[in-house]
Amino acid sequence: MELLRSNLSRVRIPEPTNRIYKQECCVSFDTPKSEGGLFVDMNSFLAFGKDFVGWNYEKTGNPVYLHIKEIQKQVSEDRPSKKPTLLAIGLEGGFDNNDPVYEQSYEIVILPDYVTLPFPSVELPEKVRLAVDAVIMNAGAEKKEQVAAWTADTKVVSKHAMDLKQLDNGVIIPPTGWKCEKCDKSDNLWLNLTDGSILCGRSNWDGSGGNDHAVNHYNVTKYPLAVKLGTITDDLEAAGNACLLYKSHLQLSSSDVYSYDEDASVVDPLLAQHLQHFGIDFSSLQKTEMTTAERELDQNTNFDWNRIQESGQEVEPLFGPGYTGLVNLGNSCYLAATMQVVFSTRGFCSRYYLDQSLKAAFDTAPADPTVDLNAQLTKLAHGLLSGKYSIPATKKDDAGDAEHPTLTAKQEGIPPRMFKSVIAANHPEFSTMRQQDALEFFLHLIDQVERINTGNPNFDPSRSFKFGIEERLQCSSGKVAYNKRNDYILSLNIPLQKATNRKELEDFEKLKAEKDARGEKLSSDEIVRPRVPLMDCLDCFSAPEELHDFYSTALNAKTTAIKAAGLISFPDYLVLHMRKFVLEEGWVPKKLDVYIDVPETIDISNMRSKGLQPGEELLPDCGAAADNDGINANEDIVNQLVSMGFHYLHCQKAAISTSNTGVEEAMNWLLNHMNDSDIDAPITKEQKSAPFVDPSKVDTLISFGFEEEIARKALQASGGDIEKATEWIFNPPSGVSNMDATPSSSDAVVDDALPDGQGRYRLIGLVSHIGTSTHCGHYVAHIYKDGRWVIFNDDKVGVSKSPPLDMGYLYFFERIDG
């Protein structure tokens, strides 16, 4: 006890603002359940496993620790399983899978001799008792930072609810016997609250659901609100709120109201009144259908991803070094799939595992290693690659004996909480619990890794993905321009016209038309998807294409130019991004339902750029073109607006600001800018040179998930064409990044020390995606290891019998030299 008293100055009572770690070691994935438990530093409140607490003592000199140990309790085998009512994990009302119950024990440990003192004990100094009580009562930084998974967003009152238009068309809805007015569907039916039509819901990506008749009805009529029949109860409070929110989590006992205009589930406070309009009495209805949230919960509880990814085949589990799964933190599969493939590459494996020990990373980390990306990358690498945590999970035996657990055929995996927290810090999307695009995360990861290795290029593993691209532009004068840029991914269009099964596709379209005419649905076995060879996608990247309205500095005029692209270098690892998400008519994003035939090896030697060739003449420098005065107002547009009574100067500004697009566009600009403070100021050169960007088109791109700044620059660079702007974002022209719309000169600086070699590659991994959008659905990784394909599906790791090589979203190729 005297030893403890002599070290009281090194014990702190935590403040409310202090972050207290007590669920996971900051250097490893040890927990209180691990052998040896967890040691909480009573000065810094960082936690350490038994093999690492000594490192902390050496580094900080802090001697006093709270030792936390959790031991599984014996629980009755017939404990009832509660049905979840919240789309949440680890919260009251959330998922309860009869997980083991643990009993916690505590003691005070004083280093370096590991002197132990019991806790609780009245003999302990009051400062120690207060400090330890505060740590025990604290929820822990891990849980505070990790928002509970699978929670639904809070719904808001629909903007249409309070003044919803309802037609007096005499429609009365019977209490039972509902059927879609357009087909024979009798479930997943939605009642339009304006005209009383009953139509089936959306078709799901897996073939279930409805036939889209309800949403198609909205597209024609623009009647915005619908309620799902079968979800209406006699609970007026729940029904009127469309969903009952308790502690910000979704309760699953309410009517399901959807706004097609707002594209969201919403609250309709007047739902009872709106239903009464069609003769619907709450007291006569019973809930018979799942709400949208319940259906999502049901899918998340029961959905068999292996059926989709591996055609229902049993997967042989794998354990050991390099076969460690990652626990899904709640929509974190994009991170798990990406990191599994990244750490299968030599650069990342060497940098953060083979060539850097946990001790070295901890010693060079700041006082709090939980906020250091280098330390957390090293922790994650050792967790995934060492095999320490890749062991069969344990469960109590049939008698419920916790003292004699048995091994299961699955592993628990490791939770990448601290890594996610630091890699996503200050990022508006990755810091949320929403699903994200695996491509965007990969690029963000590479950017962050490059930043922390600035000045040490030889230690930067992101360089193994880096390569140069050169674009050649030739205008009608015959003169050329060469522009260069660096990139980490090759984004490829998918030329559907190159499909190798066109005859089968034609037969399928005929069958589909026949079944549509009869009101029948296609079975999954009847669906035929285009099959496009990967090499045709690569050929599209380097194939010459025409650029219209190209300003030639040789002709001092706009003309048509020919653009071709090639690679300056061949990286150690080539990442191919398949553009499966395109815009269809009406600027609606659509996922291409297509298979890519990917060979085990590819040779892209023909894609190497050749640079300026003998006899070619470069286009004059564009500096002279920058001296012009920009565009002038079209006098026809100006005169038409003046004849309507507008001021001449204002009309000139409107025409210039809309790039002389037309009278209607100029008038809309005028009406939106009449009250601008500088509307009467003279027209400046900058105004004449600034391209017009249609705000509605900016909003459209933002709705696709792009940031406003990028959307504006893309529209400026593409002349306001949304499809071209989307293309620009994914594949910006030479010398332009999607954060900088300023073209580089022909002698743009490109990294001369890029890795390079022959153009032959072999496929080592892919990230596949299931779902209608990159921001929803599920991501899974397949990696070629030890002569076989392995599936990494969150914490499930096993031998892949049927790897979906034709379903990849991201393909990872390793260069073959020699």
Salt bridges, closest charged atoms under 4 A:
GLU2 OE2 - ARG5 NE 3.98
GLU24 OE2 - LYS379 NZ 2.61
GLU24 OE1 - ARG417 NH1 3.47
ASP30 OD1 - LYS388 NZ 3.39
GLU35 OE2 - LYS50 NZ 3.85
GLU58 OE1 - LYS359 NZ 3.79
GLU70 OE1 - LYS33 NZ 3.17
GLU107 OE2 - HIS67 ND1 2.92
GLU145 OE2 - ARG19 NH1 2.46
ASP168 OD1 - HIS277 NE2 3.91
ASP184 OD1 - LYS179 NZ 3.83
ASP187 OD1 - LYS185 NZ 3.18
ASP195 OD2 - HIS217 NE2 2.72
ASP256 OD1 - LYS155 NZ 4.00
ASP261 OD2 - LYS159 NZ 3.24
ASP261 OD2 - HIS160 NE2 2.85
ASP263 OD1 - ARG202 NH2 3.83
ASP268 OD2 - HIS274 ND1 2.84
GLU289 OE1 - LYS228 NZ 3.90
GLU289 OE1 - ARG295 NH2 3.49
GLU294 OE1 - LYS287 NZ 2.87
GLU310 OE2 - HIS782 NE2 2.92
ASP363 OD2 - LYS359 NZ 2.80
ASP368 OD2 - ARG19 NH2 3.14
ASP401 OD2 - HIS404 ND1 2.49
GLU429 OE1 - ARG434 NH2 3.34
ASP447 OD2 - ARG451 NE 2.86
GLU450 OE2 - LYS466 NZ 3.14
GLU471 OE2 - ARG485 NH1 3.55
GLU471 OE2 - LYS563 NZ 3.91
ASP487 OD2 - ARG485 NE 3.80
ASP507 OD2 - LYS503 NZ 2.91
ASP516 OD2 - LYS512 NZ 3.38
GLU520 OE2 - ARG518 NE 3.20
GLU526 OE1 - LYS515 NZ 3.00
GLU545 OE2 - LYS563 NZ 3.36
GLU546 OE1 - HIS548 NE2 3.51
ASP572 OD1 - ARG815 NH1 2.95
ASP593 OD1 - ARG529 NE 2.68
ASP597 OD1 - ARG531 NH2 2.95
GLU616 OE2 - ARG472 NH2 2.85
GLU617 OE2 - LYS479 NZ 3.39
ASP680 OD1 - HIS650 NE2 2.59
GLU708 OE2 - ARG712 NE 3.30
GLU709 OE2 - LYS713 NZ 3.07
GLU727 OE1 - ARG579 NH1 2.41
ASP751 OD2 - ARG463 NH1 2.93
ASP751 OD2 - LYS466 NZ 3.81
ASP756 OD1 - ARG608 NH2 3.12
ASP795 OD2 - LYS410 NZ 3.82
ASP795 OD1 - LYS796 NZ 3.73
ASP806 OD2 - ARG531 NH2 2.76
GLU814 OE2 - ARG346 NH1 2.42
GLU814 OE1 - ARG762 NH2 2.56
ASP817 OD2 - ARG815 NH2 2.87
